[in-house]
C-alpha cells in the first residue's frame, strides 16, 4: 500500500490524499513506473510541441514547408551526379535512382534525429527550469518533430519513384515498410535519449556526431552496394551489422525489388531498435536529476 500524506482544502476543510512521491524535492527522479506514467500523460504536449516546432521552422523560410522536400531532393541530385555519373557507383544496381533516393531520404531522417537529440536538453533549459515534467519528453519531441517533417518528404519520394523509370516492382511486401520504419524510429529515439544526456554532459559532442555522421553515411550503403567489397568479407560484415544498412535494404527490397529481406536482416533491425531504445531511455533516466543544473 502506498504511503500518502494529507493536506487540508481551504474551502471544504476535508483532507485530500496526495501521493508521497509527489511531495518530494523539485527535479528529483521519481520511480521508473511513475516516470513512465508521467511521460504518457504528457503525450499531447509532446505532439503539440513537435508540431509548433515544425511550423516555426517552416515560417522562418521563404519557401516554408517546401524546404522539407527540396533539401533531400537536392542532396539526392548531388549524390547522383557525383556517385552515379562521375564515380559510376551505380554499376550493377538496378533502378539506381530509386536505390539512391530511398537511401538519402531515410538516412537523413536518422541524422536529423540523432543531431537534434544532442541538443535536446541544452536547448530546452528554459522549459526545464520553468516547468516540472519528465525530461525524456524533450528528446521524444525531437524525434516526433522529425517524423512529422519526414511525412511530406516520403510522399515526394513515392511520387518520384512512381514517375521515374525504371518502374519499381510493387508487391504486397511494400507494407513491410511500416514495421521497418517503426524499428528505425525506435532506434533513432534510443540514440536521441543517449546523446541528449551525453550532450548535456559534454557540449562538444554535437561536433563529434557531425563528423561521425559522414562515416556512418558511407558505411550504410546509401549510394553504393556493398557487393563492391565482395573480396573484403571483413568490411562487408562490419557494414551488415550497421543498423542503417538493414533498414535501408529492407526498404529497397520491399519498395523497389519486391523481394523478401533475409531473416538475419530483420533480426538485426528489430534487435538494434529495442536494445537501443531501452538502453538509451534508461541511460537518460538515470541523469534526470542533473538536467536542471547548469553545466
N, C-alpha and C positions, 0 to 999 in steps of 0.2 A: 504494500500500500504506500503510495507516495506521500511524502510529508507536505503539509500545507500550512501556510500562515494565514492569519485573518486580518482584515482591515475593516474599518467602520465607515459606511457611507454617510455623508453629511446630511442627506435627505431622509433616507429611510431608517438610519441608525441600525441597519441589520448587518451582521458580519458577512463578508464576501470572501470566499475561498480563493486563494491565489497560490499557484504552484511555487514551491520554494526556489526552484532553479531560476525563475523569472525575476527574483528579487536580489540576485547576485550582483557582482561588480559589473559595471558597464563595459562591454567589449570582451567579457570573459567567454571562453569557448564553452558552449553548452554540450551536453552529452550528444553522441552521434545521432541517435534516433530523433532527439528533439531538433537537432540541427537540420536534419533532412525534412522534418515536418515544417519547420520554419521556411525552408527553401521552397517547398511545394506550395505553401500559402502565398508566396510571392511570385508565382509563375506569371500572373497577369502583369505585374510590374516589370518583369524581365522582358516580356513580349512588347509592351508599350515603350519601354526604354530603348530596346533594339530598333523598333520602328521609328522612333523620333530621331535616333542617330542616323538611320538611313536617309530620312527626309532632310535632316540638317546638312548632311554631306552633299546631297543632290542639289540643294538650294544654293550652295556656295559656288557651284559651277554654272557656266553659261549654258551648257548643254544638259544640265541636270542629270536625270537618270540615264541619259544617253551614254555617259562615260562608263556605266556598268557594262555596257555591251561593247563599246568601242575599244576599251583597254585590252580585253583578251583577244578581240579580233585583230587589232594592230600588232599585238605581240605574236599571235599566230602567223600573221603575214610576214613579220620579220624573221621568225624561225623558219618559215617555208623557204624564203629567199636564201637564207644563209645555209641551212642544213639540207633542204630539199634540192635546191638548184645548184648552189655553189659547191657544197661538200658532198652532195649526192648520197646522203644517208637514207634516201627513200628507196634505194636499191633493194629489191626483194620484199618490199612491204606493199601488200595490196591496199588500195584506197588510202594512200599516204596522207591526203588532205584530211580525211576523217580521222585517221590514226593520230595525226598531229593535233587537230583541234580538240579531240577528246583529252589528250594528254595535257595540253595547255590550259584548257578551261578548268578541269577538275584539279589539276595540280595547283593552280593559282588560288583556288578556294582554300586548300590546306595551308598554303603560305600565308594568306591573309589572316587566317585564324591563329596560326602559330605566332606571327609577329604581333598581332593585336593582343594576344594573351600576355606577352612580355610586359606590356604597358598597362594592363588592366587595373592593377592595384594603384600604381602611381598616378594614373590619370583620374582615378576615382577617389583620391584622398579627400576632396571637399565633401563628397557624399558620405564617405566613411565617418568623418568627424561630425557630420550633422545629423545622421540618422543611425538607428540601431537596426541592422539587418544582417543576414548571413552573407559574408563577403564572397562566398562562392557564386553569388548572383552576378558578380562583375565579369569573370571570365565566361560564364554561361551566356551573358548578354553579348559578349564579343562574337561568340560562335553563332548565336541566333541571328545577330545582325548580318554576318557574312553569308549565312544560308539564305536570308531574305534577299541580299544583294545578288546571290547566285541564281535565283529563280528566273528573272528575265534573261540572264545570260544563257541558262540552259535552254530556254525557248528559242533563242537565236541559234544556238548550236543545233537544235533539232531541225530548224529551217535550213541552215547551211548544209547539213548532211543530206537533206531530202532533195535539194536542188542542184548540188554539185555532183558531177559524175566522178567515179562510177557509183552506181546505186548500191546502197547497203543491203545486206541480206537479212531482212527483218523476219524474225520468227517469234514464237512465244517467249523466247529467252530474254526479250527486251525487258520483261517485268523484273528480271533479276537485278536490274539497275537499282531498284528500290532497296532491297536488303544490303546491296553493296554500298549504296550511298549512306544508309544508316550506320554501317560499320565505319565508313570513313569519317562520318560526323562524330561518332563516339571516340574514335582515335584522336582526332584533332582537338576534341574537347579535353581529353586527358592531357594532351600536350599543352593546351592553354592553361589548365589547372597548374601543372608542374612549373611552367615558365612564368606564370603570374607570381607565384611565391618566389621563384628564383630571381625574377626581375625586381621584386621588392627588396631583396637582399643585396643583389649586385646590379646596379643600374646599367652597367656596360653590357649586360647580357644581350640586349637588343642588337648591338653591333656584331656580337658573335653569331647570333641567329641569322643575321643578314648574310654573313659570309658562308655559314653552314648551308643556307638555302640554295646557294649556287651549286655546291657539291651534291646536294640532295636532288636538284633538278636533273643533273647528268646521271645520277645513279638510279633514277626512276624510269628511264627509258621513255622520256617524254617525246623525243623527236628521232629516236632510232631504236632498232630492235636489238635485244641482247644476243640474238643469234649471230651477230657480228663477232662475238667473242667465243665462238664455239671451240676454239683452240686454247681458251683460257678458262677452264672449268671452275677454278677458284674464284675468279672475278664474277662469273655467271652466278655462282652460288650466293655470293655476297649481295648481288643485285636482286636475286629472287627473294631473299629474306627481307629486303626493304618493303615495308607495308604499302607504300605508294605504288610500287610496281604491281603488286597483286590487285589493288583497287583499279588501276588503270587498265590492266589486262582483262579483268572481269568486265569492265565497261565496254571495251573494244570487242571482246568475244560476243557479248550479249547484243550490242547495237549494230556493229559493222558486219561481223562474220557469221552470226547465227551458230556459234559453236558452244559446246559445253566447256566451261572452265574446269581444269583438273581439281580433284578433291583437295590436294595439298594447298592450292591457291586459296580456296575458300577457308580452309582451316587456319591459314596464316592471317587472312583478312579478319576473320572473327576473333581469333586469338589476340592479335595486336589491339583490336578495338577494346575488348573487355579488360585486358591486362592494363592497358594504358589509362583507361577512364577510371578504373578502380584505384590503381596506384597513384595517378595524378590527383584524384579527389582527396584521398587520404593524406597525401603529402601536403596539399593545400590546407586541408582542415587542421592539420597539426600546427600550422602557423597562424591560425585565426586571431589569436590574441595580439599578435605583433603588427597587424596591418594598419592600425590607427596611430602607430608610433612613427615619428619621423626617422628616416634613416640617414 
